[in-house]
Amino acid sequence: MTAIQFLKLNHQDCPQTALEELVRHHLLIVGQTGSGKTTTTLALLNDLQRTSSSAIIFDPTGEYSALPNSQHYTFGENCYLDAGRWGGRCLLEVLYINHHDFQAELVDRAIQSLRIELNIYRRRQTYQKIGRSTSDFIADVKRLGSWAKSYPITLLPDQLIEEMVVPFSDQRANYHLLGQEYDRQLIAQQWQLVTALREWLAESSFRRLFDTTTHPQAVSYELSFVLQMYLTKRAKKNLVIDLSKLHEKGAAQRLLISLIFNQMLIIRSRNTSEFPVAVVIDEAHRYLPVDSRQLADNGIFRLLREGRKAGLSVVMTTQSTLDLPDRLRSQFANLLVHHLASREELSYLHLQSLPTTGLTTGEVYWVHGDRRPRKWQVQEPRWLMQ
């Protein structure tokens, strides 16, 4: 076990609890802007480097760029997400396109067709359904294994049109074919969906985040691949993922982070690795669902609820406890509470009598279990003071 060094009393005494115990059952760091949350998190990470734990840090603002002994990736620059891993509904939600069930199913069919064309026929083009027999299509679907996830997403709007086909309406109709002509009425009804997808796929930020353009001079890594490496093999360095380019995505960024956290849980649960990994998410209120009814499917909440069994612990920072649904807050066994001026915020933590209004920057109360909360001074790492 490793001693905690970043918390001190009168600049001398350190807590007797082991550092591993501080993060093992999830840690919430809360405090108003300027109270020292980020410095506390950086000091904690500095201490964790003396343990056997690895750390994956999701950085919304780039404030962790100076963290030493770390591998840094910037989402939208040298790492990206593979949209081929998602179904139609998920993709439309990420793109913030309003849709109904039929449209999500239509996009699912288009994705399946593009996967067939790329992975079975090795062609980056649309999959033609006019004139194709139903039996040939079924055979193609059977050949498409679970391994075949990738597809050329830029062709998705064109493939949507290829999905909307019907038999001839006269005696020439052949019902053994997928279709013989375009369903022009249906295409007209779904034209807004087609154009919305075209506009999104042409948007520069989408091309950066999902790496849909060629850049032979620059290397970019798929984020799931990067996470796979850090979650299955013990790393000597921290992993910092800069999410600053997501800030303009609004509600879509919440779904993206949820997907990433769900992916981490899947990767870890399928692997036998037992070494601990601390997952740090700064300013977590940016990525939590507004509607608490959506919490059960949220990746952050799932990782809090199920991650400990897979050796994953969460360190979360937020400005206000009021931003956290009660079910989520109850998952944290340890709290580091910086300056909070609102009695309502303290009541939400059942700490109405905690005198946080008098805390100065860098002072923090550690709340854990039934022990009496105690005030500590956060010790800045030397590299942060330089």
C-alpha positions as CSV (number, residue, x, y, z in Angstrom):
1,M,0.0,0.0,0.0
2,T,1.1,3.6,-0.8
3,A,1.0,6.5,1.6
4,I,-1.0,9.6,0.6
5,Q,1.4,12.5,0.1
6,F,-0.7,15.2,-1.7
7,L,-2.8,15.9,1.4
8,K,-1.1,17.3,4.5
9,L,-2.1,18.8,7.8
10,N,0.0,21.8,8.8
11,H,2.3,20.9,5.9
12,Q,3.5,17.8,7.8
13,D,1.1,15.1,8.8
14,C,-0.4,12.9,6.0
15,P,-3.5,10.7,6.2
16,Q,-3.1,7.2,7.5
17,T,-5.4,5.7,4.8
18,A,-3.6,4.1,1.8
19,L,-3.7,6.0,-1.4
20,E,-5.2,2.9,-3.2
21,E,-8.2,3.1,-0.8
22,L,-8.9,6.7,-1.7
23,V,-9.7,5.8,-5.3
24,R,-10.7,2.2,-5.2
25,H,-14.3,2.8,-4.4
26,H,-14.7,5.9,-6.5
27,L,-13.7,9.5,-5.6
28,L,-15.8,12.7,-6.1
29,I,-13.9,16.0,-6.1
30,V,-16.3,19.0,-5.9
31,G,-15.9,22.7,-5.5
32,Q,-16.6,26.0,-7.1
33,T,-14.5,27.4,-10.0
34,G,-11.1,28.5,-8.7
35,S,-11.3,26.4,-5.5
36,G,-8.5,24.1,-6.6
37,K,-10.2,21.0,-8.0
38,T,-7.9,20.6,-11.0
39,T,-4.8,21.1,-8.8
40,T,-6.1,18.5,-6.4
41,T,-6.7,16.0,-9.3
42,L,-3.2,16.7,-10.7
43,A,-1.7,16.2,-7.3
44,L,-3.6,12.9,-6.8
45,L,-2.4,11.7,-10.2
46,N,1.1,12.6,-9.3
47,D,0.8,10.4,-6.2
48,L,-0.8,7.5,-8.2
49,Q,2.3,7.2,-10.3
50,R,3.9,5.7,-7.3
51,T,1.4,2.8,-7.3
52,S,0.6,-0.1,-9.6
53,S,-2.5,1.8,-10.9
54,S,-2.7,3.1,-14.4
55,A,-4.8,6.3,-15.1
56,I,-6.9,7.3,-18.1
57,I,-7.8,11.0,-17.9
58,F,-10.6,12.6,-19.9
59,D,-9.7,16.3,-20.1
60,P,-12.4,18.7,-21.4
61,T,-10.2,21.8,-21.5
62,G,-6.6,20.8,-22.1
63,E,-5.6,21.6,-18.4
64,Y,-3.9,18.3,-18.1
65,S,-1.5,18.9,-21.0
66,A,1.4,19.5,-18.5
67,L,0.9,16.2,-16.6
68,P,4.3,14.5,-16.8
69,N,4.9,10.8,-17.6
70,S,1.8,10.8,-19.8
71,Q,0.8,9.9,-23.3
72,H,-1.4,12.6,-24.8
73,Y,-4.0,12.3,-27.5
74,T,-6.3,15.1,-28.7
75,F,-9.7,13.9,-30.0
76,G,-10.1,15.3,-33.5
77,E,-6.3,15.7,-34.1
78,N,-4.3,12.5,-33.5
79,C,-7.2,10.3,-32.4
80,Y,-10.7,9.7,-33.6
81,L,-13.9,7.6,-33.2
82,D,-14.8,4.9,-35.7
83,A,-18.5,5.6,-36.5
84,G,-18.6,2.1,-38.0
85,R,-19.1,0.7,-34.5
86,W,-22.5,2.3,-34.1
87,G,-26.0,1.5,-35.3
88,G,-28.3,3.8,-37.1
89,R,-30.1,5.3,-34.0
90,C,-26.9,5.9,-32.2
91,L,-25.3,7.7,-35.2
92,L,-28.4,9.9,-35.7
93,E,-28.3,10.8,-32.0
94,V,-24.6,11.7,-32.1
95,L,-25.2,13.9,-35.2
96,Y,-28.2,15.4,-33.3
97,I,-30.6,14.6,-36.2
98,N,-34.2,14.3,-35.1
99,H,-35.6,11.0,-36.3
100,H,-38.2,8.3,-35.8
101,D,-38.0,4.5,-35.6
102,F,-38.4,4.0,-39.4
103,Q,-35.6,6.4,-40.2
104,A,-33.2,4.7,-37.7
105,E,-34.1,1.3,-39.3
106,L,-33.5,2.8,-42.7
107,V,-30.0,4.0,-41.7
108,D,-29.3,0.5,-40.1
109,R,-30.1,-1.1,-43.5
110,A,-27.9,1.3,-45.3
111,I,-25.0,0.6,-42.9
112,Q,-25.5,-3.1,-43.4
113,S,-25.4,-2.7,-47.2
114,L,-22.2,-0.6,-47.1
115,R,-20.6,-3.2,-44.9
116,I,-21.4,-5.9,-47.4
117,E,-20.0,-3.9,-50.3
118,L,-16.7,-3.1,-48.5
119,N,-16.1,-6.3,-46.5
120,I,-17.4,-8.9,-48.9
121,Y,-16.8,-7.3,-52.3
122,R,-13.9,-5.1,-51.3
123,R,-15.4,-2.1,-53.0
124,R,-15.8,1.4,-51.5
125,Q,-19.1,2.2,-53.3
126,T,-22.8,1.9,-52.8
127,Y,-24.5,-1.5,-52.7
128,Q,-27.0,-1.7,-55.6
129,K,-30.4,-3.2,-54.6
130,I,-32.2,-2.5,-57.9
131,G,-32.2,-5.8,-59.9
132,R,-30.5,-7.8,-57.1
133,S,-32.3,-11.0,-56.1
134,T,-33.5,-11.5,-52.6
135,S,-31.7,-14.8,-52.4
136,D,-28.4,-13.2,-53.4
137,F,-28.9,-10.5,-50.7
138,I,-29.6,-13.1,-48.0
139,A,-26.5,-15.0,-49.0
140,D,-24.5,-11.7,-48.7
141,V,-25.9,-11.1,-45.2
142,K,-24.9,-14.6,-44.1
143,R,-21.3,-14.0,-45.3
144,L,-21.1,-10.8,-43.3
145,G,-19.5,-11.8,-40.0
146,S,-19.5,-9.9,-36.7
147,W,-15.9,-8.9,-37.5
148,A,-17.1,-6.7,-40.4
149,K,-17.9,-3.4,-38.7
150,S,-16.2,-0.8,-40.9
151,Y,-17.9,0.9,-43.8
152,P,-17.4,4.1,-45.8
153,I,-19.6,6.5,-43.8
154,T,-19.3,9.2,-46.4
155,L,-21.4,7.1,-48.8
156,L,-24.3,6.7,-46.3
157,P,-26.6,9.4,-47.8
158,D,-26.2,7.8,-51.2
159,Q,-26.8,4.4,-49.8
160,L,-30.0,5.6,-48.1
161,I,-31.4,6.3,-51.6
162,E,-30.4,2.8,-52.8
163,E,-32.4,1.3,-49.9
164,M,-35.7,2.9,-51.0
165,V,-36.6,0.7,-53.9
166,V,-39.8,-1.1,-55.0
167,P,-41.0,-3.6,-57.7
168,F,-42.5,-2.2,-60.8
169,S,-46.2,-1.4,-60.3
170,D,-47.4,-3.2,-63.4
171,Q,-47.2,-6.7,-64.9
172,R,-43.4,-6.5,-65.1
173,A,-43.1,-6.7,-61.3
174,N,-40.7,-9.3,-60.1
175,Y,-41.1,-10.0,-56.4
176,H,-38.0,-12.1,-56.2
177,L,-35.9,-9.0,-56.5
178,L,-35.2,-6.4,-53.8
179,G,-36.5,-3.8,-56.1
180,Q,-36.8,-2.7,-59.7
181,E,-37.0,1.1,-59.4
182,Y,-36.6,3.9,-56.9
183,D,-39.5,4.6,-54.6
184,R,-39.6,8.3,-55.5
185,Q,-42.5,9.1,-53.1
186,L,-40.6,7.6,-50.2
187,I,-37.3,9.3,-51.2
188,A,-39.2,12.6,-51.3
189,Q,-40.5,11.9,-47.8
190,Q,-37.0,11.1,-46.4
191,W,-35.1,13.8,-48.4
192,Q,-34.6,15.9,-45.3
193,L,-32.9,13.0,-43.6
194,V,-30.7,12.5,-46.6
195,T,-29.7,16.1,-46.9
196,A,-29.1,16.4,-43.1
197,L,-26.7,13.5,-43.2
198,R,-24.9,15.0,-46.2
199,E,-24.5,18.3,-44.5
200,W,-23.2,16.7,-41.3
201,L,-20.7,14.5,-43.1
202,A,-19.3,17.4,-45.0
203,E,-18.9,19.5,-41.8
204,S,-15.2,20.0,-40.9
205,S,-15.5,19.1,-37.2
206,F,-17.2,15.8,-38.1
207,R,-14.5,14.9,-40.5
208,R,-11.9,15.6,-37.8
209,L,-13.6,13.7,-35.0
210,F,-14.4,10.7,-37.2
211,D,-11.3,10.8,-39.4
212,T,-13.2,10.7,-42.8
213,T,-10.5,12.5,-44.7
214,T,-7.1,11.3,-45.9
215,H,-4.0,12.8,-44.3
216,P,-0.9,10.8,-45.4
217,Q,1.5,13.1,-43.5
218,A,-0.2,12.7,-40.1
219,V,-0.9,9.7,-38.0
220,S,-4.2,9.4,-36.2
221,Y,-5.3,6.5,-34.0
222,E,-8.8,5.1,-33.4
223,L,-9.7,5.8,-29.8
224,S,-11.1,2.3,-29.1
225,F,-7.7,0.9,-30.2
226,V,-5.9,3.3,-27.8
227,L,-8.2,2.4,-24.9
228,Q,-7.8,-1.3,-25.7
229,M,-4.0,-1.0,-25.2
230,Y,-4.3,0.8,-21.9
231,L,-7.0,-1.4,-20.5
232,T,-5.5,-4.7,-21.3
233,K,-1.8,-4.1,-20.7
234,R,-0.3,-2.4,-17.7
235,A,1.0,1.0,-18.9
236,K,4.0,2.9,-17.5
237,K,2.5,6.2,-18.5
238,N,-0.9,7.9,-17.9
239,L,-3.2,8.3,-20.8
240,V,-4.6,11.8,-21.3
241,I,-7.4,12.3,-23.9
242,D,-8.0,16.0,-24.7
243,L,-11.7,16.5,-25.4
244,S,-11.5,20.3,-25.9
245,K,-12.7,20.0,-29.5
246,L,-16.0,18.4,-28.3
247,H,-17.1,21.5,-26.4
248,E,-19.0,22.9,-29.5
249,K,-21.0,19.6,-29.9
250,G,-23.6,20.4,-27.2
251,A,-25.8,17.4,-26.4
252,A,-23.9,15.2,-28.8
253,Q,-20.8,15.2,-26.6
254,R,-22.8,13.6,-23.8
255,L,-23.7,10.7,-26.0
256,L,-20.1,10.4,-27.4
257,I,-18.6,10.2,-23.9
258,S,-21.3,7.7,-22.8
259,L,-20.4,5.5,-25.8
260,I,-16.7,5.7,-24.9
261,F,-17.3,4.8,-21.2
262,N,-19.5,1.9,-22.3
263,Q,-16.7,0.7,-24.6
264,M,-14.2,0.8,-21.8
265,L,-16.4,-1.4,-19.6
266,I,-16.9,-3.9,-22.5
267,I,-13.1,-4.0,-23.2
268,R,-12.3,-4.6,-19.6
269,S,-15.0,-7.2,-18.9
270,R,-13.9,-9.3,-21.9
271,N,-10.3,-9.3,-20.7
272,T,-8.7,-11.1,-17.8
273,S,-6.4,-8.2,-16.8
274,E,-6.7,-7.5,-13.0
275,F,-4.4,-4.4,-12.6
276,P,-6.3,-1.4,-11.4
277,V,-7.1,1.5,-13.7
278,A,-8.3,4.9,-12.4
279,V,-10.6,6.7,-14.9
280,V,-10.6,10.4,-14.3
281,I,-13.3,12.6,-15.8
282,D,-12.9,16.3,-15.2
283,E,-15.9,18.6,-15.2
284,A,-18.2,15.6,-15.5
285,H,-21.4,17.7,-15.5
286,R,-20.7,18.5,-19.1
287,Y,-21.3,14.8,-20.1
288,L,-24.1,13.7,-17.8
289,P,-27.7,13.4,-19.1
290,V,-30.0,16.3,-18.4
291,D,-32.9,13.8,-17.8
292,S,-32.1,11.6,-14.9
293,R,-34.4,8.9,-16.5
294,Q,-31.7,8.4,-19.1
295,L,-29.1,7.6,-16.4
296,A,-29.4,3.8,-16.4
297,D,-28.0,3.6,-20.0
298,N,-25.4,6.3,-19.5
299,G,-21.8,5.0,-19.8
300,I,-20.5,7.1,-16.9
301,F,-23.1,5.7,-14.6
302,R,-22.6,2.1,-15.8
303,L,-18.9,2.4,-15.2
304,L,-19.5,3.7,-11.7
305,R,-22.0,0.9,-10.9
306,E,-20.2,-2.0,-12.6
307,G,-16.6,-0.9,-13.0
308,R,-15.2,-2.0,-9.7
309,K,-15.7,-5.6,-10.6
310,A,-13.5,-5.1,-13.6
311,G,-10.8,-3.2,-11.7
312,L,-12.0,0.2,-12.9
313,S,-12.4,3.1,-10.5
314,V,-13.7,6.6,-11.2
315,V,-12.3,9.9,-10.1
316,M,-14.8,12.6,-11.0
317,T,-14.7,16.4,-10.6
318,T,-17.6,18.8,-10.9
319,Q,-18.4,22.4,-9.9
320,S,-21.7,21.6,-8.1
321,T,-23.3,18.6,-6.4
322,L,-26.6,19.8,-7.8
323,D,-25.4,18.8,-11.3
324,L,-25.2,15.1,-10.2
325,P,-28.3,12.9,-10.0
326,D,-28.7,11.4,-6.5
327,R,-28.3,7.8,-7.8
328,L,-25.0,8.8,-9.3
329,R,-23.6,10.7,-6.3
330,S,-24.4,7.7,-4.0
331,Q,-21.8,5.6,-5.9
332,F,-18.9,7.5,-4.4
333,A,-17.4,6.2,-1.2
334,N,-14.9,9.2,-0.9
335,L,-15.5,12.9,-1.3
336,L,-13.0,15.7,-1.5
337,V,-15.0,18.9,-0.9
338,H,-13.5,22.3,-1.8
339,H,-15.2,25.7,-1.3
340,L,-19.0,25.4,-1.6
341,A,-21.0,28.5,-0.7
342,S,-24.5,27.1,-1.2
343,R,-26.1,25.3,1.8
344,E,-28.3,23.5,-0.8
345,E,-25.2,21.9,-2.3
346,L,-24.0,20.7,1.1
347,S,-27.5,19.4,2.0
348,Y,-27.4,17.3,-1.2
349,L,-24.3,15.7,0.2
350,H,-25.9,15.4,3.7
351,L,-23.1,17.6,5.0
352,Q,-25.1,20.7,6.0
353,S,-22.8,21.5,8.9
354,L,-19.6,21.2,6.9
355,P,-18.0,24.7,7.0
356,T,-16.8,24.9,3.4
357,T,-17.5,28.6,3.0
358,G,-14.3,29.4,4.9
359,L,-12.1,27.2,2.8
360,T,-9.3,28.9,0.8
361,T,-8.0,27.7,-2.6
362,G,-6.3,24.4,-2.0
363,E,-8.0,23.5,1.2
364,V,-10.3,20.5,1.2
365,Y,-12.4,18.4,3.5
366,W,-12.0,14.6,3.0
367,V,-15.3,12.8,3.7
368,H,-15.2,9.0,3.8
369,G,-17.4,6.5,5.5
370,D,-18.5,7.3,9.0
371,R,-15.3,9.1,9.9
372,R,-15.5,12.7,10.9
373,P,-14.6,15.0,8.0
374,R,-11.2,16.5,8.3
375,K,-9.7,19.5,6.6
376,W,-6.5,19.1,4.6
377,Q,-4.2,21.2,2.5
378,V,-3.4,20.0,-1.0
379,Q,0.3,20.0,-1.8
380,E,1.0,21.0,-5.3
381,P,3.5,18.8,-7.2
382,R,6.8,20.5,-7.8
383,W,6.5,20.3,-11.6
384,L,3.2,22.3,-11.3
385,M,4.9,25.1,-9.4
386,Q,7.6,25.6,-12.0
